[in-house]
Amino acid sequence: SSTNDEGSFNGYASSNNSRSYGARGFCNSNQQRRVIFLQHCLFCSSADFVLNEPDQAIAFILSDLGWDVWLGNYRGNRYSRSHLNLDPDDDLDYWNFSWDMMGRYDLPAMIQFVMHTTQVEQIDYIGHSMGTMGFWAMMHFHPHLSSWIRIMVGLAPVSYANHMRGTLTMSSLIYALDAPLTKVGIGEFLPSGMWTANLATKLCRPDSPARKFCDELLESFIGQGRYVDPEFLPVILAHNPAGTSLHTVSHFGQLIQSRDFEAYDHGRRRNLVEYGTTKPPKFDFSRVMLPVALYSAMNDPISAAKDVDRLARELPWLVVNHRVELDYNHMDFLWAENANTIVFSHVIDTINGFTC
């Protein structure tokens, strides 16, 4: 595997991790290898695609199929903090972004790098949670990039937040406090650090007296679950949260308040500069002119079923809208000990239906 930094916008550098592949994975008679790009969720990183047993982690599964697997990192997480001029530890201006800017600038830069490196004309895309939100933003601002993507797979897809439940709904409070928090110099939200990783590893062991607290804390964010191997929880919490910006979390609160799916509201003056209008634009799903497959769960408090169904109705080229049989929560799509059987085997069959 290898790690690469790509320039994005205004000095930010996003990060890709690539994995090696086996002898299989050719998808046409010209011996062209299938290239697939995976993008992570809020508070996550590329690590979440490998935080499971090798036969259940999506990155390993696809790599073992012989596919050329690339894992993206959004700006501001533990693996993607580079900037030409700004220091994320000292410069508040570094954190002046939300997930829509990641989709508008970072995703195109990362995908273009992958296509240039692999010399392919199209790739497949899997986004989990905020990895789907960034994709919708990319398609809104750059609809011509639909030609780059053979098929988009959304795991626990997020767009509208009208029926969102759980701790993330507290982002409405962050939205209300966004301006005053920024004025006092707070730009980063839930930063990743070695001390938190070490603490999680010790406190969340299966034999720890604090284990119940760890379980309840995680469930408050992603929903109740019973499919994650308890032995894996310390490893998961050692890598999560991976950090993001205050504005990114605030943006979720904005969606809850507006009851629409729209770009970040910078205020009237800055909106004019960013969007050419005084109000943030509402994202237009009719611009997603490529096949899309959605995989969601009734038990997911973040990717709520009614919100997913609304999204599905607005996508012009929806090929799959699958609700998993079990009571999966938001992160079971990556971390569950039966993720391959319940989700990934179906995803692979869907992707294989689109030849390259």
Secondary structure, DSSP 4 states (H G I P E B T S, - for coil): -EEEEEE-STTEEEEEEE----S--B-STT-PBPEEEEE--TT--GGGGTSS-TTT-HHHHHHHTT-EEEEEE-TTSTT--EESS--TTT-GGGG---HHHIIIIIHHHHHHHHHHHHT-S-EEEEEETHHHHHHHHHHHH-GGGGGGEEEEEEES--S--TT--SGGGGHHHHHHHHHHHHHTT--EES---HHHHHHHHHHTSTT-TTHHHHHHHHHHHH---S-S-GGGHHHHHHH----EEHHHHHHHHHHHHHTS-B-----HHHHHHHHSSSSPPBP-GGG--S-EEEEE-TT-SSS-HHHHHHHHHH-TTEEEEEE-SS---TTHHHH-TTHIIIIIHHHHHHHHTS--
